[in-house]
Amino acid sequence: MTTTTPPTSSVDARQVPPPPPQPLRERKRAATMRRIQNTAMSLFAEHGFDAVTIEQVSEAAEASPSTVYRYFGTKEGLVLHDEFDNQVFAGLAHFIKEGLSPWDAVYAALNLIREDHFVEEAEATLARTELFFANRSIQSAAFLLVDDTVEELGRMIAETGSWSQAQGRVIASSIIWPLISILKNWYHDSDRPFSEHVAEAMSTLAAMRPSSPQGQET
């Protein structure tokens, strides 16, 4: 395994304070969505994804179908929704504004949720990941979600003034799609901590960076 370190910014990420916690209203909304999602995942595990309807999920979760649709949009959304996404994007916006490079900002933002998401909630996260990679309709829905995420992150990067919107989109794509690959690697080798897969992927990407004939980074 290569030991090459990922590209860094001039700002030391260790000196950047974390973003403020989510407002109470957002935490309450997240708790409701978590309850509905956990109910749905239990039903999917018992009956299979295709056999379960939104109405069955809403009845079991004691929530109206309109509430489920409002929060998740589709049945696929019950699998694709990740309660930690908002924390990651809030962290990304915060760290990018503080001067970290896009990749350093991603790494710092992932560190915010690493313990909760991939250690304490590892079983639930892996169950959703397994369902994602086993179901084509979920993967198709995920493509639109990833595209929206790339656009959102691209705008965030462009707003720093260091890159254009077009450049921000390219940078965002180079971040988001490797994260999908990292998730798939973790799915195939979940005995290793997710953080190890992240570190290995970042080292792999860093090793692919072009260099000048003298061996200096361009």
Helices and strands as residue ranges (DSSP letters): G 13-15, H 24-47, H 54-61, H 65-72, H 75-80, H 85-97, H 102-115, I 116-120, H 122-134, H 136-158, H 165-188, H 194-207
